[in-house]
Amino acid sequence: MRRLMLFSLLLTMSAAAAAQTSSATAASQRASTSAVLMSSNGPVVADYGKQPQSSDPVENNIAKEVRHELLMLPYHSLFDDLEYTVQGRTVTLSGSLTSEHGVTKADAENAVKRIEGVDKVINNIKILPASPMDERARIKVYRSLENTGSLSRYFWEAAPSIHIIVDNQRVTLKGFVNSEMDKNLATMAANQVPGIFQVTNELRVVK
């Protein structure tokens, strides 16, 4: 009889533990679903990199307004990288700015804080150190890309879709192109610049 009671008790405890695990898993899944991460997927560029839609209209509006506010900032160029993510009511700013445009880090945070629905802003934007060598490298890489095949069209617009980030003679290409061929051409063009230590191509192909 005692064995039967112990067996019944073990069964009851096992069932309760399984139910708790199931409830915790379901809650975790609901939390992850409700806090969908929305991202700029690269530097903010007019007509490129529009964020995916969330089921939450407030999140959608926040992402739309963050993108708009960053695009409207006056001091940034193709040598800068402004990015963002939206998760719930929290906006995270990232990317990098040349020292010349360092003021834009605070400007971006202040602009995003004013957006209705935003509860928190995390500012992870990096300000690159001033470097005459890096400044020369930026111009040389830009000229190399602009003079290579079909790449010049990405620099015709008021807001170029290719951004050139140089830090300590290391180049990162960010932004958007229309084909894998153009992406590969950009790598080749940047690697042709003397004195460059490394080229990282993070261009996204959009069609």
C-alpha positions as CSV (number, residue, x, y, z in Angstrom):
1,M,0.0,0.0,0.0
2,R,2.8,2.3,0.9
3,R,4.5,1.6,-2.4
4,L,1.3,2.4,-4.3
5,M,1.0,5.8,-2.4
6,L,4.6,6.7,-3.2
7,F,4.1,5.8,-6.8
8,S,1.0,7.9,-7.0
9,L,2.8,10.8,-5.4
10,L,5.7,10.6,-7.9
11,L,3.2,10.6,-10.8
12,T,1.5,13.7,-9.4
13,M,4.8,15.5,-8.9
14,S,6.0,14.6,-12.4
15,A,2.7,15.8,-14.0
16,A,3.0,19.1,-12.1
17,A,6.6,19.6,-13.2
18,A,5.7,19.0,-16.8
19,A,2.9,21.5,-16.6
20,Q,5.2,24.1,-15.2
21,T,7.7,23.5,-17.9
22,S,5.0,23.7,-20.6
23,S,3.7,27.0,-19.1
24,A,7.1,28.5,-18.9
25,T,7.9,27.6,-22.5
26,A,4.6,29.0,-23.7
27,A,5.2,32.3,-21.8
28,S,8.7,32.5,-23.3
29,Q,7.4,32.0,-26.8
30,R,4.7,34.6,-26.2
31,A,7.3,37.1,-24.9
32,S,9.7,36.5,-27.9
33,T,6.8,36.9,-30.3
34,S,5.6,40.1,-28.8
35,A,9.0,41.7,-28.8
36,V,10.0,41.3,-32.4
37,L,13.3,42.9,-33.3
38,M,13.0,45.4,-36.1
39,S,16.2,46.6,-37.7
40,S,17.5,49.1,-40.3
41,N,19.6,46.2,-41.7
42,G,22.5,48.6,-42.4
43,P,22.9,52.3,-42.6
44,V,19.8,54.4,-43.0
45,V,19.6,55.3,-46.7
46,A,16.7,56.9,-48.5
47,D,14.7,54.3,-50.5
48,Y,16.7,51.4,-49.2
49,G,16.6,49.1,-46.2
50,K,13.0,49.6,-45.2
51,Q,12.2,47.7,-42.0
52,P,10.0,44.6,-41.9
53,Q,6.5,45.1,-40.5
54,S,5.6,44.2,-36.9
55,S,2.2,43.1,-35.7
56,D,2.3,46.0,-33.3
57,P,1.3,49.3,-34.9
58,V,3.1,51.3,-32.2
59,E,6.4,49.5,-33.0
60,N,5.8,50.1,-36.7
61,N,5.3,53.8,-36.1
62,I,8.4,54.0,-33.9
63,A,10.6,52.3,-36.5
64,K,9.2,54.6,-39.3
65,E,9.8,57.7,-37.2
66,V,13.3,56.6,-36.1
67,R,14.3,56.1,-39.7
68,H,12.9,59.5,-40.7
69,E,14.6,61.3,-37.9
70,L,18.0,59.8,-38.6
71,L,17.7,60.6,-42.3
72,M,16.9,64.2,-41.5
73,L,20.0,64.8,-39.4
74,P,22.2,67.4,-41.1
75,Y,25.7,66.2,-40.2
76,H,26.4,62.7,-41.7
77,S,27.7,61.4,-45.0
78,L,28.6,58.3,-46.9
79,F,31.6,58.0,-44.6
80,D,29.3,57.6,-41.6
81,D,27.0,54.7,-40.6
82,L,23.8,55.3,-38.7
83,E,21.8,52.2,-37.8
84,Y,19.0,51.3,-35.4
85,T,16.9,48.5,-34.0
86,V,13.5,48.7,-32.4
87,Q,12.3,46.1,-29.9
88,G,9.2,46.8,-28.0
89,R,9.5,50.5,-26.9
90,T,13.3,50.4,-26.8
91,V,15.4,51.9,-29.6
92,T,19.1,51.0,-30.0
93,L,21.3,53.2,-32.1
94,S,24.5,51.8,-33.5
95,G,27.1,52.3,-36.2
96,S,29.9,54.8,-36.4
97,L,30.6,58.4,-37.2
98,T,33.7,60.3,-38.3
99,S,35.1,62.7,-35.7
100,E,34.0,65.5,-38.0
101,H,30.4,64.5,-37.5
102,G,30.7,63.4,-33.8
103,V,27.9,65.8,-32.7
104,T,25.5,63.7,-34.6
105,K,25.7,61.0,-31.9
106,A,23.9,63.2,-29.4
107,D,21.6,64.7,-32.0
108,A,20.4,61.3,-33.0
109,E,19.7,60.2,-29.5
110,N,17.8,63.5,-28.7
111,A,15.7,63.2,-31.9
112,V,14.7,59.6,-31.2
113,K,13.9,60.4,-27.5
114,R,11.2,62.8,-28.7
115,I,9.3,60.1,-30.7
116,E,6.0,59.2,-29.3
117,G,5.9,55.7,-27.8
118,V,9.7,55.5,-27.2
119,D,10.5,54.6,-23.6
120,K,14.2,54.0,-23.8
121,V,17.1,54.8,-26.1
122,I,20.4,52.9,-26.0
123,N,23.1,54.9,-27.9
124,N,25.9,52.6,-29.1
125,I,27.1,54.8,-31.9
126,K,30.9,54.9,-32.1
127,I,32.8,58.0,-32.9
128,L,35.9,57.2,-34.9
129,P,39.2,58.9,-33.9
130,A,40.5,61.7,-36.1
131,S,43.1,60.3,-38.5
132,P,44.6,62.1,-41.5
133,M,45.5,58.7,-43.0
134,D,42.0,57.4,-42.6
135,E,40.6,60.6,-44.1
136,R,42.8,60.1,-47.2
137,A,41.8,56.4,-47.4
138,R,38.1,57.3,-47.4
139,I,38.5,59.6,-50.4
140,K,40.7,57.1,-52.3
141,V,38.3,54.2,-51.7
142,Y,35.4,56.4,-52.8
143,R,37.1,57.4,-56.0
144,S,38.1,53.8,-56.7
145,L,34.5,52.7,-56.3
146,E,33.0,55.5,-58.2
147,N,35.3,54.9,-61.2
148,T,34.6,51.1,-61.3
149,G,32.1,49.8,-63.8
150,S,28.5,50.1,-62.7
151,L,29.2,51.3,-59.2
152,S,29.1,55.0,-60.0
153,R,25.3,54.9,-60.1
154,Y,25.2,54.2,-56.3
155,F,26.8,57.6,-55.7
156,W,24.6,59.7,-58.0
157,E,21.9,60.2,-55.4
158,A,21.8,62.8,-52.8
159,A,22.1,60.0,-50.2
160,P,24.5,57.4,-51.7
161,S,23.5,53.8,-51.0
162,I,27.1,52.6,-50.5
163,H,28.8,53.8,-47.3
164,I,32.5,53.6,-46.7
165,I,33.7,53.2,-43.1
166,V,37.4,53.5,-42.5
167,D,38.9,52.8,-39.1
168,N,42.7,52.5,-38.7
169,Q,43.1,51.8,-42.5
170,R,40.5,49.0,-42.3
171,V,37.6,49.4,-44.7
172,T,34.0,48.3,-44.2
173,L,31.6,48.7,-47.0
174,K,28.0,49.0,-45.9
175,G,24.7,49.8,-47.6
176,F,22.8,48.4,-50.5
177,V,23.5,47.4,-54.1
178,N,21.3,45.7,-56.8
179,S,23.4,42.6,-57.7
180,E,26.0,40.2,-56.4
181,M,28.2,41.4,-59.3
182,D,28.2,44.9,-58.0
183,K,28.9,43.7,-54.5
184,N,32.0,41.8,-55.7
185,L,33.1,44.7,-57.8
186,A,33.0,46.9,-54.7
187,T,35.3,44.5,-52.9
188,M,37.8,44.5,-55.8
189,A,37.8,48.3,-56.1
190,A,38.4,48.8,-52.4
191,N,41.2,46.3,-52.4
192,Q,43.0,48.1,-55.2
193,V,43.6,51.2,-52.9
194,P,47.2,51.2,-51.7
195,G,47.8,51.1,-47.9
196,I,44.4,49.5,-47.0
197,F,45.0,46.7,-44.5
198,Q,41.6,44.9,-44.8
199,V,38.3,45.2,-46.7
200,T,35.1,43.8,-45.1
201,N,32.1,43.8,-47.5
202,E,28.7,44.0,-45.6
203,L,26.8,45.3,-48.6
204,R,23.3,43.9,-48.9
205,V,21.9,42.9,-52.3
206,V,18.4,44.2,-52.9
207,K,16.4,43.6,-56.1
